Amino acid sequence: MYKIAIVGASTLLGKELKDAISESSLAAADLSLLDEDEGLGQLDQVGDEITFVQAISPDAFEHMDFTFFCGTEKLTQKYWREALRAGSTVLDLSGALDSETGVLVRSPWVEAQEVTADLFTPAVVPANPATLALALLMERVQQAAPVRQAAATVMLPASEFGRLAMDELHQQTVNLLSFQSLPKATFDAQTAYNLLSGFGESAKASLGQMDARIRRQYNALAGRRLPSLAVQTISAPVFHGHAFSIFVELERPVDVAALEEALGGEHVDLVLEETDSPSNLAATGQNDVLVRLRLEAGARNANESTRLWLWAASDNLRLHAQNAVECALDLRRLRPQGTVQ
């Protein structure tokens, strides 16, 4: 039986990861919920047992097979080397380690990756869910025809920046409706009923950092096999769920049936009905990326074109947690069960 620690267990992502582990083949693992500050002592449930979030003690990582970091980048930076020294495999969902030497950005769902983890890999970063969705879709489109150019606008929800960001968006919405002043501690800007390409100077959240992370991780997943992708991130006034507007130009005309066949399949749900548009609400609780295809208007043949648009949506927390669990399952081959290396 594996022993697993979740650091940042009281966060939105930590709770989603706990549920994803409970639904996977790692469900029988001995799970430790760890955090700092306000998360300590919170009651939670693991399987049929009631437990609570514990403090991160000096020996918290001893005998742990896997340690998932789901909190802030600062929390990951503080403890990840301790987990390594204790012999645990580190999986960083905070994104703090994706620039560290030897650390790999991974997703078993994307086949284009050229480098696999081995015993000398210090840690693995399960790809950001926006990065994963983009890589999945670009990999599928490229199966239909070579891509000449592609660009994506990624609309980020408040939950991508944590619970405080969600609370601030909620309070801003309430205050606007009652003509009161707006709290701006997290965003330093009005995010309620508003679309933004950047936050205020004093913001604790950073769209620029998120934009850079998505680009960096996409390049890591893509290697030399997936097409380059121009990315712009926008803050959307929603609580959960990513949405994507993606433009693709192909090297040669492709008919819509071939594109639909390439896009559909595992982890991608192709929406064919006009009335069932992908949305952050429709994607809630789904393991798949929802996507709708539209060929560029003006093509000579209405069913064939070199230019297309994709409108997609996914549950950011769910997708991130599922990918992290898949990464751990993929890494099991490096850890004989029941032993600590």
C-alpha positions as CSV (number, residue, x, y, z in Angstrom):
1,M,0.0,0.0,0.0
2,Y,1.4,3.4,-1.0
3,K,1.7,6.3,1.4
4,I,0.8,9.7,-0.1
5,A,1.0,13.2,1.3
6,I,-0.9,16.2,0.0
7,V,0.7,19.5,0.9
8,G,-1.8,22.3,0.7
9,A,-4.6,19.9,1.4
10,S,-7.0,22.6,2.5
11,T,-6.8,24.5,-0.9
12,L,-9.4,24.1,-3.6
13,L,-6.9,22.1,-5.7
14,G,-5.9,20.0,-2.7
15,K,-9.5,18.9,-2.0
16,E,-10.0,18.1,-5.7
17,L,-6.9,16.0,-5.7
18,K,-8.0,14.1,-2.7
19,D,-11.2,13.2,-4.4
20,A,-9.4,12.2,-7.6
21,I,-7.0,9.9,-5.7
22,S,-10.0,8.3,-3.9
23,E,-11.6,7.6,-7.3
24,S,-8.4,6.1,-8.8
25,S,-6.4,2.9,-8.4
26,L,-4.5,4.7,-5.6
27,A,-7.7,4.8,-3.5
28,A,-6.3,2.2,-1.0
29,A,-3.2,4.5,-0.3
30,D,-2.6,5.8,3.2
31,L,-3.3,9.5,2.7
32,S,-1.8,12.3,4.9
33,L,-3.3,15.8,4.6
34,L,-0.8,18.5,5.4
35,D,-0.9,22.3,5.4
36,E,0.1,25.5,7.2
37,D,-1.7,28.4,8.9
38,E,-5.4,28.6,8.4
39,G,-5.7,25.1,6.9
40,L,-4.6,23.4,10.1
41,G,-7.2,21.3,12.0
42,Q,-9.8,21.4,9.2
43,L,-11.9,18.2,9.2
44,D,-12.0,16.1,6.0
45,Q,-12.9,12.7,4.9
46,V,-10.7,10.1,3.3
47,G,-12.7,7.2,2.1
48,D,-15.0,6.2,5.0
49,E,-12.7,7.8,7.6
50,I,-12.9,11.2,9.1
51,T,-9.4,12.9,9.4
52,F,-8.0,16.4,9.7
53,V,-5.4,18.6,8.1
54,Q,-2.1,18.3,10.0
55,A,0.9,20.6,10.4
56,I,4.0,19.9,8.3
57,S,6.3,18.4,10.9
58,P,10.1,17.8,10.4
59,D,9.4,14.1,9.7
60,A,6.1,14.6,7.7
61,F,7.6,13.1,4.5
62,E,9.3,10.1,6.0
63,H,8.1,6.8,4.3
64,M,6.0,8.8,1.8
65,D,6.0,7.3,-1.7
66,F,4.4,10.3,-3.3
67,T,4.1,13.9,-2.1
68,F,1.8,16.3,-4.0
69,F,2.2,20.0,-3.6
70,C,-1.1,21.8,-4.2
71,G,-0.5,25.1,-2.3
72,T,1.3,28.3,-3.1
73,E,4.6,28.4,-4.9
74,K,6.2,29.6,-1.7
75,L,4.9,26.5,0.2
76,T,6.4,24.2,-2.5
77,Q,9.7,26.0,-2.5
78,K,9.9,25.6,1.3
79,Y,9.4,21.9,1.5
80,W,10.0,20.1,-1.7
81,R,13.6,19.3,-1.1
82,E,12.8,17.9,2.3
83,A,10.4,15.5,0.6
84,L,13.1,14.5,-1.8
85,R,15.6,13.9,0.9
86,A,13.0,11.7,2.7
87,G,12.9,9.5,-0.5
88,S,9.5,10.7,-1.7
89,T,8.6,11.2,-5.3
90,V,7.5,14.9,-5.7
91,L,4.6,16.1,-7.9
92,D,4.3,19.8,-8.0
93,L,0.8,21.2,-8.9
94,S,1.8,24.7,-7.9
95,G,4.1,25.2,-10.9
96,A,6.9,26.5,-8.7
97,L,9.4,23.9,-10.0
98,D,8.8,24.0,-13.8
99,S,12.0,26.0,-14.3
100,E,14.2,23.8,-12.0
101,T,17.0,21.8,-13.6
102,G,15.9,18.3,-14.3
103,V,12.3,18.7,-13.4
104,L,9.9,17.5,-16.1
105,V,6.5,18.9,-17.1
106,R,4.4,15.9,-17.8
107,S,1.0,14.6,-18.9
108,P,0.5,10.9,-19.8
109,W,-2.4,12.1,-22.0
110,V,-0.2,13.9,-24.4
111,E,1.8,11.5,-26.6
112,A,4.2,14.1,-28.1
113,Q,6.5,14.2,-25.1
114,E,10.0,13.2,-26.0
115,V,11.6,12.9,-22.5
116,T,10.4,10.4,-19.8
117,A,11.0,10.5,-16.1
118,D,13.7,8.2,-14.7
119,L,15.4,7.6,-11.3
120,F,17.4,10.8,-11.6
121,T,14.3,13.0,-12.2
122,P,14.1,15.2,-9.0
123,A,10.4,16.1,-9.4
124,V,7.6,16.1,-11.9
125,V,5.2,19.0,-12.6
126,P,1.8,17.8,-13.8
127,A,1.0,20.2,-16.6
128,N,-1.2,23.2,-15.8
129,P,-4.8,22.3,-17.0
130,A,-4.8,25.2,-19.5
131,T,-1.6,23.9,-21.0
132,L,-2.9,20.3,-21.0
133,A,-6.1,21.3,-22.8
134,L,-4.2,23.3,-25.5
135,A,-1.7,20.5,-26.0
136,L,-4.4,17.9,-26.4
137,L,-6.3,19.9,-28.9
138,M,-3.2,20.9,-31.0
139,E,-2.1,17.3,-31.0
140,R,-5.5,16.2,-32.3
141,V,-5.7,18.9,-35.0
142,Q,-2.2,18.1,-36.2
143,Q,-3.4,14.5,-36.9
144,A,-5.7,15.9,-39.6
145,A,-3.1,18.1,-41.3
146,P,0.1,20.0,-40.6
147,V,-0.5,23.3,-38.8
148,R,0.9,26.5,-40.3
149,Q,0.1,28.8,-37.4
150,A,-2.1,28.8,-34.3
151,A,-3.2,31.2,-31.6
152,A,-5.2,30.8,-28.4
153,T,-7.0,33.1,-26.0
154,V,-7.3,31.5,-22.6
155,M,-9.9,32.8,-20.2
156,L,-8.9,32.1,-16.6
157,P,-11.4,31.7,-13.7
158,A,-10.9,33.1,-10.2
159,S,-10.2,29.6,-8.8
160,E,-7.0,29.5,-10.8
161,F,-5.6,32.0,-8.3
162,G,-6.9,30.3,-5.2
163,R,-9.7,30.6,-2.6
164,L,-9.0,34.2,-1.7
165,A,-9.4,35.2,-5.3
166,M,-12.8,33.5,-5.4
167,D,-13.9,35.1,-2.2
168,E,-12.9,38.5,-3.6
169,L,-14.8,38.0,-6.9
170,H,-17.9,37.0,-4.9
171,Q,-17.6,40.0,-2.6
172,Q,-17.1,42.4,-5.5
173,T,-20.2,41.0,-7.2
174,V,-22.3,41.5,-4.0
175,N,-20.9,45.0,-3.3
176,L,-21.5,46.2,-6.9
177,L,-25.1,45.2,-6.7
178,S,-25.5,47.1,-3.4
179,F,-23.4,50.1,-4.6
180,Q,-20.6,49.6,-2.0
181,S,-16.9,49.9,-2.4
182,L,-15.0,46.9,-3.8
183,P,-12.4,44.8,-2.0
184,K,-9.2,44.6,-4.2
185,A,-6.6,42.9,-2.0
186,T,-6.0,40.0,-4.4
187,F,-6.6,41.6,-7.9
188,D,-6.2,45.3,-7.2
189,A,-8.8,45.7,-9.9
190,Q,-12.5,45.2,-10.6
191,T,-12.8,41.6,-11.8
192,A,-16.6,41.3,-11.3
193,Y,-18.5,41.8,-14.6
194,N,-15.2,42.6,-16.2
195,L,-12.6,41.1,-18.6
196,L,-9.0,42.0,-17.9
197,S,-5.6,41.3,-19.6
198,G,-3.8,42.4,-16.4
199,F,-4.3,43.2,-12.7
200,G,-3.3,46.3,-10.6
201,E,0.2,47.1,-9.5
202,S,-0.5,45.9,-5.9
203,A,-2.2,42.6,-7.0
204,K,-1.3,39.4,-5.2
205,A,-2.3,37.4,-8.3
206,S,-0.4,37.8,-11.6
207,L,-1.8,37.2,-15.1
208,G,1.6,37.7,-16.5
209,Q,3.1,34.9,-14.5
210,M,0.2,32.6,-15.4
211,D,0.6,33.5,-19.1
212,A,4.4,32.8,-18.9
213,R,3.7,29.4,-17.1
214,I,1.2,28.3,-19.8
215,R,3.6,29.2,-22.6
216,R,6.6,27.5,-20.8
217,Q,4.8,24.3,-20.0
218,Y,3.2,24.1,-23.5
219,N,6.7,24.3,-25.0
220,A,7.8,21.6,-22.6
221,L,5.0,19.2,-23.6
222,A,5.2,20.1,-27.3
223,G,8.9,19.6,-27.8
224,R,9.6,19.5,-31.6
225,R,6.4,17.5,-32.4
226,L,3.5,19.9,-31.7
227,P,3.1,23.2,-33.5
228,S,4.1,26.5,-31.9
229,L,1.2,28.3,-30.3
230,A,0.7,32.0,-29.6
231,V,-1.1,32.4,-26.3
232,Q,-2.9,35.3,-24.6
233,T,-4.5,35.0,-21.1
234,I,-7.5,36.9,-20.0
235,S,-9.1,37.1,-16.6
236,A,-12.8,36.1,-16.9
237,P,-15.4,37.0,-14.2
238,V,-16.3,33.4,-13.4
239,F,-15.4,31.2,-10.4
240,H,-14.5,27.9,-12.1
241,G,-13.6,26.5,-15.5
242,H,-11.2,27.4,-18.3
243,A,-12.5,28.6,-21.7
244,F,-10.5,28.7,-24.9
245,S,-10.9,30.5,-28.2
246,I,-8.3,28.9,-30.6
247,F,-7.6,29.9,-34.2
248,V,-5.7,27.4,-36.4
249,E,-4.5,27.7,-40.0
250,L,-3.5,24.4,-41.7
251,E,-1.0,23.8,-44.5
252,R,-3.7,22.3,-46.7
253,P,-7.5,22.2,-46.9
254,V,-9.2,19.6,-44.7
255,D,-12.9,18.6,-44.7
256,V,-14.9,18.9,-41.5
257,A,-15.5,15.2,-41.2
258,A,-11.7,14.5,-41.0
259,L,-11.2,17.3,-38.4
260,E,-14.1,15.9,-36.3
261,E,-12.6,12.4,-36.5
262,A,-9.2,13.7,-35.4
263,L,-10.5,15.8,-32.5
264,G,-12.8,13.2,-31.0
265,G,-11.5,10.5,-28.7
266,E,-10.3,9.9,-25.2
267,H,-10.1,13.1,-23.0
268,V,-11.8,15.3,-25.6
269,D,-15.6,15.5,-26.0
270,L,-16.5,16.9,-29.4
271,V,-19.8,18.9,-29.2
272,L,-21.7,18.7,-32.5
273,E,-25.0,20.3,-31.6
274,E,-25.3,24.1,-32.0
275,T,-27.4,24.4,-28.9
276,D,-24.8,22.6,-26.7
277,S,-22.0,25.1,-26.7
278,P,-19.0,24.2,-24.5
279,S,-18.9,26.4,-21.4
280,N,-17.3,26.6,-18.0
281,L,-20.6,25.5,-16.5
282,A,-21.1,22.5,-18.8
283,A,-17.5,21.4,-18.1
284,T,-18.0,21.4,-14.3
285,G,-17.1,17.9,-13.0
286,Q,-16.1,16.6,-16.4
287,N,-12.8,14.8,-17.0
288,D,-12.8,15.7,-20.7
289,V,-12.1,18.9,-22.6
290,L,-15.4,20.0,-24.3
291,V,-14.8,21.4,-27.8
292,R,-16.8,22.7,-30.7
293,L,-15.4,23.1,-34.2
294,R,-16.2,25.8,-36.8
295,L,-14.5,26.3,-40.2
296,E,-13.5,29.8,-41.2
297,A,-16.3,31.6,-43.1
298,G,-15.6,32.4,-46.7
299,A,-14.1,29.1,-47.8
300,R,-15.0,28.1,-51.3
301,N,-16.3,24.7,-50.1
302,A,-18.4,25.1,-46.9
303,N,-17.2,21.7,-45.7
304,E,-13.5,22.2,-46.4
305,S,-11.0,24.8,-45.3
306,T,-7.5,25.6,-44.2
307,R,-8.7,27.9,-41.4
308,L,-10.7,26.8,-38.4
309,W,-11.8,28.0,-34.9
310,L,-12.1,25.9,-31.8
311,W,-14.2,27.0,-28.8
312,A,-13.4,24.8,-25.8
313,A,-14.0,24.6,-22.1
314,S,-12.7,22.4,-19.2
315,D,-12.9,22.1,-15.4
316,N,-9.6,23.5,-14.4
317,L,-9.4,21.9,-10.9
318,R,-10.7,18.6,-12.1
319,L,-8.4,18.4,-15.1
320,H,-5.4,19.4,-13.0
321,A,-6.1,16.7,-10.3
322,Q,-6.8,14.0,-12.8
323,N,-3.5,14.7,-14.7
324,A,-1.6,14.7,-11.4
325,V,-3.0,11.3,-10.5
326,E,-2.1,10.0,-14.0
327,C,1.4,11.2,-13.5
328,A,1.7,9.4,-10.2
329,L,0.4,6.2,-11.8
330,D,2.9,6.6,-14.6
331,L,5.7,7.0,-12.0
332,R,4.8,3.9,-10.1
333,R,7.2,1.9,-12.3
334,L,10.1,3.8,-10.6
335,R,8.9,2.9,-7.1
336,P,8.6,-0.8,-6.1
337,Q,5.3,-1.0,-4.1
338,G,5.7,-0.8,-0.3
339,T,9.3,0.4,-0.3
340,V,11.0,3.8,-0.1
341,Q,14.0,4.4,-2.3
